[in-house]
Amino acid sequence: MTTTVSDGSVLPSSIRNHWVRISRIVVVSITLCILPYLVETSIAGISIGNWISIHILILTVVWAFTAQAWNIMGGYSGQFSFGHAAYMGIGAYATMALLVGFRLNPWVGLVVGGFIAAGYALIVGLLTLRFKVKGHFFALATLAFAEIVRLFITNSSELHSASGYFRPLPSDYGVGYGLVAFQFQHRLPYYYIIIGFLAIVTTASWLIKHSSVGLYLFAIRENEQAAESLGISPTRYKLFSMMASAFFTAWAGSFWAMYFATIAPDTLFDLFRNVEILLPALVGGLGTVMGPILGSFLVTPLSQIVRQLVGNVPGIDHAVFGILLVFIVLFNPSGMLGWPRKLKELRSRRR
Amino acid sequence: MYLLSVLSFQSPFLNPIVNFIDDVIHLNPILLQLFLLALLLGGVYALSALGLTMIFGVMDIINFAHGAFITVGIYIVWVLFGMLGVNPLVLIPLAAVGLFVVGILVYRGVVDPLIEAPQESQLVAMFGISLIIASMLAFAFENNPRSLGFDMGIITIGSASFGTDKLLVLCITMATMIVVWLFLHRTTTGLVIRGTADDRSSAEYVGIDVRQINRLTFGIGSALAGLAGGSIALIQQFDPYTGELYLINAFVIVVLGGLGSFPGSLVGGMIIGFIAIFGGYYLPGTVNQLVIYVIFVAVLLMKPDGIFGSDT
């Protein structure tokens, strides 16, 4: 517990620290909430809104959300999942299948999808832990489990095979546009919904990290044998982190389905999606609470701006992701949250 | 047959098996056609996995950029063919040389600094490289599917027929395997590579420059990807993401055949080829791919050393 936990939580927390932390949270939350308006305000005729649309803001928060959920598993317990697209896809499909097939409200689908995803994570977890699949084999196995979901859906005519679903009108399931319907005529409400999701998963993540469960997870990540010898069951806590992570990731799928109105296996389970989900956590700082959010606010707008600058060659923005992946791994494994310390080091070296 | 068809009505899952047995009993000529296609496809898959298995076996690194390397090989042959107009078979070795250089560069820049890093970090960095390469290719050549448009004719055996190009690729696979095997087992450098694969730290103790061996291995593995790419350019349409499709199958083959095992890759490639072709014919939709992934997961869980174990 001495080394990698480096977001300041190990420092002795005085009351002053406490207030600093609370005020920081308040500032971040308020900024996030007024961001759509901030972006629109123009200074001297130049507005960020020309570059960052509300759509990009929504995407940014979506990937912050998924990275936060991924982090509970990949960051806290150190099990590097390369197949979180499975859980996101399950959430999207549960929502749409219940909505189109049974006229069930999407919020029901959201919860059901969460539990199905957690169930699938339980299966994946039990199998990989039982057979002690580790390191890059674990990453490959999670990737394969995600592909299995994609192919299962592609081959199930009950789930509309490869053609996917299209979102029905709210009146089809007996409500009007609004929060209950999970459908709006403008984009702005979607932004506040996903901000709400982000708040929930961040709170959950913070609670997990600062509970005994979080301590156990970090202990297991740092030294599994030592943790086990102290009576901590690695299997139990690893399974918990996988299921919690999958449960929340499925929500992003539900949101995706309702926001984009159309889902299909090929777009939802793209190999690249697995990276998109985890990259903000990697860039921001693995195993930290603020890292995934910070990371997404760097990665997502950057890739979108590059896409606009270069012109519309699909996939060109992937270069941004590629360069960031290589850069982070090579030079900056602690992520953006390590930047202030690095700067300090640089300065002191100069003196 | 009556009994079998009754059975099939009761259980749609048995249908494919019943149809297959039916065809075998009646010696349906389609079987020969399917067999030949599976053999040829298996050869392509085996070739696409050779470089991956070599790097994996010696360095214990999953080269997630292997698929992108294959794509680069494809485009090298395509560009040179467009410029020179010679028989593309001549260009395939050039693709291998080009990828050897790319491999050395990637090794210098990314692999060497990460050789002691956690496996996840290596995997992420290599995936990053593959994204960079793919978007560069998309930028340079756009996403439209291309093909060489170089017709080599068709070979007919009885009622079955297949493209000459595919047979050539199978020959390339076999020749490559023999050459690499001879290199690994009949030269001193090969012996050193195998020794390093066996035990890195011991290799260092007896005075082997492990970094140099790593560089060479990564270069050769990349060159093999180029060879595979050049061959794939002969037989199919391609776009900047074609290599990715081969990458996933190559993972399966490497794990199935055993890390670093060349005979294993051939067998693994054949297994995947046969499932792809026969499954594609008898099973509905893309269930054949589902079968491949289920086998993949099963092998990963039960026996990550593969059927043949490791023996580069």
Interface residues (C-beta under 8 A of the other chain):
Chain A: F80 F82 L127 T128 R130 F131 V133 G135 H136 F137 A139 L140 A141 A144 F145 E147 I148 L151 F152 T154 N155 S161 L271 F272 V275 L282 V310 V313 P314 G315 I316 D317 H318 A319 F321 G322 I323 L324 L325 V326 I328 V329 L330 P333
Chain B: I62 V110 P113 L114 A117 P118 Q119 E120 S121 Q122 L123 V124 A125 F127 G128 I129 S130 L131 I132 I133 A134 S135 M136 A138 F139 E142 N143 P240 Y241 E244 I248 F251 V255 P284 G285 T286 V287 Q289 L290 Y293 V294 F296 V297 L300 L301 M302 P304
